[in-house]
Amino acid sequence: MSFIEMTGATLRHALHEDELNDDDLKKARVTDTTIVRVNHEGDIEVRRTHSWDVIGGLLGGFEERIRHATGLDWAE
């Protein structure tokens, strides 16, 4: 599966208001420096010590929005 990785700060700026909010990110322990990734289905995953945790998802049209916010393309 392909992903785009970013920091919590980049994710926060790329989110739309009908997606995760600041309280959701705090509950998921996502800080500005946390490593997160998004897959092609829009799942948002947070890097933990030994695994990745799914904390939510993005809604339609996110692919280009995430590529623009990060300057990255999808990678395996």
ABEGO torsion letter per residue (X at the ends): XBBBBBBAAAAAAABBAABBBAAAAAAAGBBAABBBBBBAAGBBBBBBAABBBBAEBBBBGAAAAAAAAAGBBBBX
